[in-house]
């Protein structure tokens, strides 16, 4: 699944599982969330 599609998953647990798939430890979990937040965020306006 594409990272940008993850916010459309209706269940929070499903989103977490999709983000953390293949993570072995806490450091990898945090890195996966960082990548998700960077790639999936949508700003309502362009920053200047």
URZIZI-V792984 format. One record per residue. N is the residue number from 1. RES is the residue in one small letter. OMEGA is omega in whole degrees, 0 to 359 (* if undefined). Layout:
n = {N & N}
res = {RES & RES}
omega = {OMEGA & OMEGA}
//
This chain:
n = {1 & 2 & 3 & 4 & 5 & 6 & 7 & 8 & 9 & 10 & 11 & 12 & 13 & 14 & 15 & 16 & 17 & 18 & 19 & 20 & 21 & 22 & 23 & 24 & 25 & 26 & 27 & 28 & 29 & 30 & 31 & 32 & 33 & 34 & 35 & 36 & 37 & 38 & 39 & 40 & 41 & 42 & 43 & 44 & 45 & 46 & 47 & 48}
res = {x & x & x & x & x & x & x & x & x & x & x & x & x & x & x & x & x & x & x & x & x & x & x & x & x & x & x & x & x & x & x & x & x & x & x & x & x & x & x & x & x & x & x & x & x & x & x & x}
omega = {178 & 181 & 181 & 178 & 185 & 180 & 182 & 177 & 187 & 185 & 181 & 180 & 177 & 178 & 179 & 179 & 180 & 180 & 188 & 180 & 178 & 179 & 184 & 183 & 185 & 179 & 178 & 176 & 180 & 178 & 179 & 178 & 178 & 178 & 179 & 183 & 179 & 185 & 189 & 183 & 179 & 178 & 183 & 181 & 179 & 177 & 179 & *}
//
